[in-house]
Amino acid sequence: MAAKTETSIENLQKYRAALITAVVTGKIDVRGTVHPSAAAQTTPAVVRMKV
């Protein structure tokens, strides 16, 4: 169980790093998204992938 948890944590860390890289390099457009702490808004945020 501990090994599976460690593997999951490592995979999530890799996914997080890849996601941040994609945003910083402009591969994912996050303009217009709202951080959850400011989420008094009822419309969902839209994230567009550049193709």
C-alpha positions as CSV (number, residue, x, y, z in Angstrom):
1,M,0.0,0.0,0.0
2,A,2.8,2.5,0.8
3,A,4.6,1.7,-2.4
4,K,1.4,2.4,-4.4
5,T,0.9,5.7,-2.5
6,E,4.5,6.7,-3.3
7,T,4.0,5.9,-6.9
8,S,0.8,7.9,-7.1
9,I,2.5,10.9,-5.4
10,E,5.4,10.7,-7.9
11,N,3.0,10.6,-10.8
12,L,1.0,13.5,-9.6
13,Q,4.2,15.6,-9.1
14,K,5.2,14.8,-12.7
15,Y,1.7,15.7,-13.9
16,R,1.8,19.0,-12.0
17,A,5.2,19.9,-13.5
18,A,4.0,19.1,-17.0
19,L,0.9,21.1,-16.5
20,I,2.8,24.1,-15.2
21,T,5.3,23.8,-18.2
22,A,2.4,23.7,-20.7
23,V,0.8,26.8,-19.2
24,V,4.1,28.7,-19.1
25,T,5.0,27.8,-22.7
26,G,1.6,28.8,-23.9
27,K,0.4,25.3,-24.9
28,I,-2.6,25.7,-22.6
29,D,-4.6,28.9,-22.6
30,V,-5.7,29.7,-19.1
31,R,-6.8,33.3,-19.7
32,G,-10.2,33.9,-18.2
33,T,-10.0,31.1,-15.7
34,V,-10.9,31.8,-12.0
35,H,-9.0,30.6,-9.0
36,P,-11.2,28.5,-6.7
37,S,-10.7,31.0,-3.8
38,A,-12.4,33.6,-5.9
39,A,-15.1,31.2,-7.0
40,A,-18.3,33.2,-6.1
41,Q,-18.8,32.9,-9.8
42,T,-21.3,30.4,-11.2
43,T,-19.9,29.9,-14.7
44,P,-17.2,27.3,-15.1
45,A,-13.7,28.3,-16.3
46,V,-12.8,27.2,-19.8
47,V,-9.3,26.0,-20.6
48,R,-8.4,25.6,-24.2
49,M,-5.6,23.4,-25.6
50,K,-3.8,24.8,-28.6
51,V,-3.6,22.3,-31.4
